[in-house]
Amino acid sequence: MIASFYLALGFFLLWKGGDLLVDGARAIGIRTGIPKSVLGLTLIAFGTSAPELVVSIVASFNNKGEIILANIIGSNMANTFFILGIMGLLSPIVLNKLDIKKELYINVLASFFLLFIFINPLHLTPTMSWRYGSLFLCGFLIFISSLFPHIFSKEDTPKILEYDLETPVSKTVWKDIFKLLSGAIGLAFGGNYVVSGAILSAQIFGISESLIGLFAVALGTSLPELVTSVIAAKKNEPEMAVGNIIGSNIFNIFLILGASACMRPITLIPSLRIDASLIALSSLFLVVIFFFWKKAFYRRSSILFLLIYAAYTFFIFIRG
């Protein structure tokens, strides 16, 4: 009953939080003229990554590095294949209108850097220390600074025209910021409740921590991305939706994993090398899909993504 209560409350907070986050970000975009894709990559991505951040900080304090790594890897797999797959089923995503090419390459860089740490033959100890964590955080600063030209460039100011100006905007910017923050807080609490319910349910069956991290916790902490992206897509904001997914992947590796490694060394579980390899390959797959595939992400592509995620889920369950 406790697990069911946590799940029900968590899903409610996720949906309400996602709705407020998208509305708040869109209103701020209308006021400032910041492109939708940049909002998705920054404000929305940070808001939806809050559950991963909370889970990783708590796990770091409790010396549960296995859950941190599995959570980050599993969340990125869910973001890439599960959430994009669901979005494509709801409505086609027109790829040539999305200005996220540079960010997709940064996602590839972050994913391969994570893989390099796993396969680096020069490791004296099988841990991710504060040195690697610092490099990840430097990568995050580079990612954020790369977005500044989009925000402050005069050429991007006319992008305010990409918004539906009939969208209701609060009388003051503080109300829009309050919506944004309330949505992020709702997502964080909602994700936490869903994760707690999932872990309580999973522990009954004696499931390992790595499996809980890769599936139950990862999927639970990815629910904010799922809910927010679906809401953004339904509100005809595909730039925010896709930007949210790519931005969340980068936030997860560079910011959350980097901060966690700086707080406490993370033990590198050998079995997760395969998962890290899949994350790197998935980041390359996104580049191929977005720039060498058709000009829209249709239902057939979505089904392919969902089948890949189903196969990955089956693999981690079989591995146990």
Secondary structure, DSSP 4 states (H G I P E B T S, - for coil): -HHHHHHHHHHHHHHHHHHHHHHHHHHHHHHH---HHHHIIIIIHHHHTHHHHHHHHHHHHTT-HHHHHHHHHHHHHIIIIIIHHHHHHHS-EEGGG---HHHHHHHHHHHHHHHHHHH-TT-SSSEE-HHHHHHHHHHHHHHHHHHHHHHH-GGGGGGGGGS-TTS---SSHHHHHHHHHHHHHHHHHHHHHHHHHHHHHHHHTT--HHHIIIIIIHHHHHHHHHHHHHHHHHTT-HHHHHHHHHHHHHIIIIIIIHHHHHHS-EE--GGGHHHHHHHHHHHHHHHHHHHHS-SEE-HHHHHHHHHHHHHHHHHHHHH-
